[in-house]
Amino acid sequence: MTADTARLHPLRSTQAVTVAILGSGSWGTTFAKVLADAAEERGEEVTVRLWARRQEVADDINLSHRNSQYLSDVVLPASITATTDAVEAVRTADLVVLAVPAQQVRGVLSELTENIGSETVIVSLVKGLERDSQSSMWELCQSELQLGPERFVVVSGPNLAMEIAHEEPTATVVACREESVADWVVALCNSKYFRPYRNTDVTGVEIGGVVKNIIALAVGLCDGQGLGDNSKASIITRGLTETTRLATAVGGNPDTLAGLAGLGDLVATCASPLSRNRTAGRLYGQGLSTQEVIDRMEQTAESVKSVSAVVALAHSAGVEMPISEAMNAVVNGQISISDISTLLLGRDLKPEARL
């Protein structure tokens, strides 16, 4: 037993853990690699089963130890296997990781309710809200799995999958209301290139991950229109204020948004050309419609699907979010992208410090 394990819940160990990852896109596959590499560094065994929708992806992972579509030049550890059978993936798993688009989570969970163990911990990598219900991933898991808060963990931060897959150093936040469970997941994914920090603010961490995608969409729109750094910096700064305002209104800790799961994630997503949401925003800025943007994207840009849910949640909480409102109107085709000033000047004049 490692030193890290000593602080954990007595029923949980980092040794001989079985993990099921639902989703074989770039981030799900990268997180599988993180867990496998971390176990190897500890000198412990871990079984990681990736669920892939398509047989060719599963075959690629099993036969060549690669996910050529999403991580073309990355060799995966041999402890990672793949299957197209979701029930097989989650059976006997100690940890089930959600790495599918937010709009698919409820459907996936509803099919697996009978197969997920009563002690299994759910880890969400998802950065979106369900559109129809405005539910977070915690709320979906609570509803579909009758999950207690001690069995739900969210991992979020400045985590661009391709950089992590290439073992470039990064930090993240592991949030659970039960500290011992957060400690357990921290110990499982702590490696020489992936540094997790524990947090108990699940709400703040989830909201930070969701709203930063919308702000990145706005920054990408600036790119598409050829606007400069002043515009982008203004959007990022006011976007952080919007994010903090909503997170606080729904029960999050504003301090969380000043850390890795807030400011850190926001900067990475808005600044990097690897960001799907910034890429989607650039396409909007070039005049493409929402359907054209979706057709161009190889993976889901969560902001396109979640922005209406964020705006609806803000309305119900009585929170002003002018950037999110404007991007929702752009996505829905309700305003022209030429009216970029709406993103920056959508509020009444007031002191900057006032949220």
Salt bridges, closest charged atoms under 4 A:
ASP4 OD1 - ARG7 NH1 3.80
ASP37 OD2 - LYS33 NZ 2.72
GLU44 OE1 - ARG42 NE 2.87
GLU56 OE2 - ARG54 NH1 3.06
ASP73 OD1 - HIS166 NE2 3.00
GLU130 OE1 - ARG106 NH2 2.72
GLU144 OE2 - ARG106 NH1 2.89
GLU167 OE2 - LYS33 NZ 2.65
GLU179 OE1 - ARG198 NH2 3.81
ASP183 OD1 - ARG7 NH2 3.25
ASP183 OD1 - ARG198 NH1 2.98
ASP223 OD1 - LYS232 NZ 2.50
ASP223 OD2 - ARG278 NE 2.63
ASP265 OD2 - LYS127 NZ 2.87
ASP265 OD1 - LYS212 NZ 3.55
GLU320 OE1 - ARG347 NE 3.05
GLU325 OE2 - HIS315 NE2 2.48
